[in-house]
Amino acid sequence: MDWLNMPEDTDGYFGFVYLITRTNALPGERRFYIGCKQFQSKTKRPPLKGYKRKRTIIKESNYKSYYGSSNELLSEIDLHGKQNFKREVLHLATCKWELKYLEMLEQVNRKVLFDDSYFNGIVNLRIGKCPKNLRQKYGF
């Protein structure tokens, strides 16, 4: 199943915040997951022979087939099948700071740590000060 609200062209975006919903449960028993995913992955490779600097390889991430990092969610997907889970993009982000901030904002606003209907078991985040070019966008 493809991502809902995913733009055709992802150039200019760093990543996205998403919501995964289990659709085959009764309305009162629906389960959700909030997460984020980058469009590209970066890996370090050893230097070429005769050189000292490590190489950085940038390639497209596995976002098209990605279903989250929660072990509980992944076991539910194995049990019920991918066709019973809806994946939708909530926000697009232009940099890593914005991506992590929007993910945290969604998780806090939805109270994922207090609500058992969410697969999220932890909100793990390291984020610095807002970049100057984004302060006006977020009202600071």
Short mmCIF file of the C-alpha atoms (twelve columns), coordinates in Angstrom:
data_MODEL
# 
_entry.id   MODEL 
# 
loop_
_atom_site.group_PDB 
_atom_site.id 
_atom_site.type_symbol 
_atom_site.label_atom_id 
_atom_site.label_alt_id 
_atom_site.label_comp_id 
_atom_site.label_asym_id 
_atom_site.label_seq_id 
_atom_site.Cartn_x 
_atom_site.Cartn_y 
_atom_site.Cartn_z 
_atom_site.pdbx_PDB_model_num 
ATOM 1   C CA . MET A 1   0.000   0.000   0.000  1 
ATOM 2   C CA . ASP A 2   1.360   3.401   -0.948 1 
ATOM 3   C CA . TRP A 3   1.669   6.468   1.247  1 
ATOM 4   C CA . LEU A 4   -1.343  8.802   1.275  1 
ATOM 5   C CA . ASN A 5   -0.555  12.529  0.744  1 
ATOM 6   C CA . MET A 6   2.932   11.765  -0.602 1 
ATOM 7   C CA . PRO A 7   3.973   14.316  -3.228 1 
ATOM 8   C CA . GLU A 8   5.102   13.072  -6.641 1 
ATOM 9   C CA . ASP A 9   8.311   15.104  -6.409 1 
ATOM 10  C CA . THR A 10  10.185  14.911  -3.104 1 
ATOM 11  C CA . ASP A 11  13.069  17.138  -4.213 1 
ATOM 12  C CA . GLY A 12  13.637  19.939  -1.734 1 
ATOM 13  C CA . TYR A 13  12.307  17.897  1.190  1 
ATOM 14  C CA . PHE A 14  14.418  16.185  3.833  1 
ATOM 15  C CA . GLY A 15  11.773  13.810  5.174  1 
ATOM 16  C CA . PHE A 16  8.214   13.418  6.441  1 
ATOM 17  C CA . VAL A 17  6.196   12.763  9.592  1 
ATOM 18  C CA . TYR A 18  3.697   9.951   9.207  1 
ATOM 19  C CA . LEU A 19  0.745   8.244   10.839 1 
ATOM 20  C CA . ILE A 20  0.146   4.502   10.520 1 
ATOM 21  C CA . THR A 21  -3.372  3.280   11.375 1 
ATOM 22  C CA . ARG A 22  -4.572  -0.295  11.779 1 
ATOM 23  C CA . THR A 23  -7.785  -0.328  9.755  1 
ATOM 24  C CA . ASN A 24  -9.194  -3.819  10.373 1 
ATOM 25  C CA . ALA A 25  -9.924  -3.210  14.073 1 
ATOM 26  C CA . LEU A 26  -13.232 -2.041  15.498 1 
ATOM 27  C CA . PRO A 27  -13.427 1.781   15.793 1 
ATOM 28  C CA . GLY A 28  -12.787 1.765   19.563 1 
ATOM 29  C CA . GLU A 29  -9.856  -0.639  19.206 1 
ATOM 30  C CA . ARG A 30  -7.924  1.104   16.397 1 
ATOM 31  C CA . ARG A 31  -4.184  1.424   16.923 1 
ATOM 32  C CA . PHE A 32  -1.860  4.153   15.609 1 
ATOM 33  C CA . TYR A 33  1.817   4.979   15.257 1 
ATOM 34  C CA . ILE A 34  3.469   8.390   14.757 1 
ATOM 35  C CA . GLY A 35  6.978   8.494   13.317 1 
ATOM 36  C CA . CYS A 36  9.282   10.208  10.864 1 
ATOM 37  C CA . LYS A 37  11.377  9.067   7.922  1 
ATOM 38  C CA . GLN A 38  14.081  10.680  5.820  1 
ATOM 39  C CA . PHE A 39  13.984  10.525  2.033  1 
ATOM 40  C CA . GLN A 40  17.719  9.834   1.790  1 
ATOM 41  C CA . SER A 41  20.150  7.795   3.857  1 
ATOM 42  C CA . LYS A 42  23.782  8.601   4.397  1 
ATOM 43  C CA . THR A 43  26.438  5.927   4.976  1 
ATOM 44  C CA . LYS A 44  30.144  6.227   5.653  1 
ATOM 45  C CA . ARG A 45  32.491  3.985   3.690  1 
ATOM 46  C CA . PRO A 46  36.200  3.386   4.268  1 
ATOM 47  C CA . PRO A 47  38.590  5.522   2.238  1 
ATOM 48  C CA . LEU A 48  39.771  4.412   -1.161 1 
ATOM 49  C CA . LYS A 49  43.226  2.908   -1.360 1 
ATOM 50  C CA . GLY A 50  45.825  5.645   -1.030 1 
ATOM 51  C CA . TYR A 51  43.405  8.160   0.520  1 
ATOM 52  C CA . LYS A 52  42.700  9.002   4.168  1 
ATOM 53  C CA . ARG A 53  39.262  10.627  4.088  1 
ATOM 54  C CA . LYS A 54  36.191  8.427   4.553  1 
ATOM 55  C CA . ARG A 55  33.646  8.456   1.750  1 
ATOM 56  C CA . THR A 56  30.041  9.503   2.300  1 
ATOM 57  C CA . ILE A 57  27.454  7.727   0.174  1 
ATOM 58  C CA . ILE A 58  23.988  9.314   -0.134 1 
ATOM 59  C CA . LYS A 59  21.182  7.199   -1.578 1 
ATOM 60  C CA . GLU A 60  17.403  6.971   -1.454 1 
ATOM 61  C CA . SER A 61  16.149  5.480   1.802  1 
ATOM 62  C CA . ASN A 62  13.661  2.633   2.051  1 
ATOM 63  C CA . TYR A 63  10.750  5.034   2.745  1 
ATOM 64  C CA . LYS A 64  8.508   3.515   0.050  1 
ATOM 65  C CA . SER A 65  8.336   0.163   1.848  1 
ATOM 66  C CA . TYR A 66  8.827   1.484   5.416  1 
ATOM 67  C CA . TYR A 67  6.339   0.617   8.169  1 
ATOM 68  C CA . GLY A 68  7.947   2.050   11.317 1 
ATOM 69  C CA . SER A 69  10.498  1.033   13.910 1 
ATOM 70  C CA . SER A 70  8.199   -0.186  16.698 1 
ATOM 71  C CA . ASN A 71  8.617   -3.920  17.313 1 
ATOM 72  C CA . GLU A 72  5.017   -4.137  18.539 1 
ATOM 73  C CA . LEU A 73  3.763   -2.465  15.355 1 
ATOM 74  C CA . LEU A 74  5.885   -4.704  13.116 1 
ATOM 75  C CA . SER A 75  4.589   -7.857  14.851 1 
ATOM 76  C CA . GLU A 76  0.991   -6.608  14.369 1 
ATOM 77  C CA . ILE A 77  1.740   -6.052  10.667 1 
ATOM 78  C CA . ASP A 78  3.076   -9.617  10.401 1 
ATOM 79  C CA . LEU A 79  -0.045  -10.903 12.152 1 
ATOM 80  C CA . HIS A 80  -2.703  -8.899  10.253 1 
ATOM 81  C CA . GLY A 81  -0.956  -8.160  6.936  1 
ATOM 82  C CA . LYS A 82  0.167   -4.890  5.361  1 
ATOM 83  C CA . GLN A 83  -3.179  -4.458  3.591  1 
ATOM 84  C CA . ASN A 84  -4.807  -3.739  6.988  1 
ATOM 85  C CA . PHE A 85  -2.602  -0.737  7.754  1 
ATOM 86  C CA . LYS A 86  -3.024  2.753   6.291  1 
ATOM 87  C CA . ARG A 87  0.119   4.893   5.920  1 
ATOM 88  C CA . GLU A 88  -0.326  8.633   5.542  1 
ATOM 89  C CA . VAL A 89  2.033   11.597  5.435  1 
ATOM 90  C CA . LEU A 90  1.145   14.306  7.967  1 
ATOM 91  C CA . HIS A 91  3.980   16.813  7.396  1 
ATOM 92  C CA . LEU A 92  6.856   17.350  4.978  1 
ATOM 93  C CA . ALA A 93  10.083  18.790  6.379  1 
ATOM 94  C CA . THR A 94  12.900  20.631  4.652  1 
ATOM 95  C CA . CYS A 95  15.637  19.879  7.232  1 
ATOM 96  C CA . LYS A 96  16.409  17.471  10.057 1 
ATOM 97  C CA . TRP A 97  15.538  19.970  12.797 1 
ATOM 98  C CA . GLU A 98  12.097  20.584  11.307 1 
ATOM 99  C CA . LEU A 99  11.512  16.846  10.836 1 
ATOM 100 C CA . LYS A 100 12.278  16.008  14.470 1 
ATOM 101 C CA . TYR A 101 10.361  19.023  15.774 1 
ATOM 102 C CA . LEU A 102 7.208   18.149  13.815 1 
ATOM 103 C CA . GLU A 103 7.406   14.503  14.919 1 
ATOM 104 C CA . MET A 104 7.737   15.550  18.568 1 
ATOM 105 C CA . LEU A 105 4.887   18.064  18.183 1 
ATOM 106 C CA . GLU A 106 2.542   15.404  16.767 1 
ATOM 107 C CA . GLN A 107 3.474   12.923  19.498 1 
ATOM 108 C CA . VAL A 108 2.955   15.453  22.293 1 
ATOM 109 C CA . ASN A 109 -0.289  16.885  20.861 1 
ATOM 110 C CA . ARG A 110 -1.735  13.387  20.454 1 
ATOM 111 C CA . LYS A 111 -0.493  12.339  23.944 1 
ATOM 112 C CA . VAL A 112 0.947   9.097   22.555 1 
ATOM 113 C CA . LEU A 113 2.638   8.147   25.842 1 
ATOM 114 C CA . PHE A 114 -0.652  8.360   27.768 1 
ATOM 115 C CA . ASP A 115 -2.904  6.645   25.211 1 
ATOM 116 C CA . ASP A 116 -2.742  2.856   24.834 1 
ATOM 117 C CA . SER A 117 -4.150  3.070   21.311 1 
ATOM 118 C CA . TYR A 118 -0.708  4.243   20.111 1 
ATOM 119 C CA . PHE A 119 2.137   1.821   19.426 1 
ATOM 120 C CA . ASN A 120 4.624   4.556   20.423 1 
ATOM 121 C CA . GLY A 121 6.327   3.507   23.645 1 
ATOM 122 C CA . ILE A 122 9.007   6.179   23.809 1 
ATOM 123 C CA . VAL A 123 9.620   9.699   22.588 1 
ATOM 124 C CA . ASN A 124 13.360  9.848   22.027 1 
ATOM 125 C CA . LEU A 125 14.654  13.165  20.772 1 
ATOM 126 C CA . ARG A 126 17.762  15.318  20.705 1 
ATOM 127 C CA . ILE A 127 17.091  18.675  19.183 1 
ATOM 128 C CA . GLY A 128 18.936  21.956  19.373 1 
ATOM 129 C CA . LYS A 129 17.843  25.535  18.960 1 
ATOM 130 C CA . CYS A 130 15.620  26.397  16.051 1 
ATOM 131 C CA . PRO A 131 17.571  27.469  12.946 1 
ATOM 132 C CA . LYS A 132 17.173  31.181  12.248 1 
ATOM 133 C CA . ASN A 133 15.582  30.574  8.854  1 
ATOM 134 C CA . LEU A 134 12.702  28.616  10.483 1 
ATOM 135 C CA . ARG A 135 11.962  30.870  13.468 1 
ATOM 136 C CA . GLN A 136 9.452   33.064  11.650 1 
ATOM 137 C CA . LYS A 137 7.703   29.995  10.178 1 
ATOM 138 C CA . TYR A 138 7.037   28.614  13.679 1 
ATOM 139 C CA . GLY A 139 6.128   31.961  15.237 1 
ATOM 140 C CA . PHE A 140 9.280   32.875  17.138 1 
# 
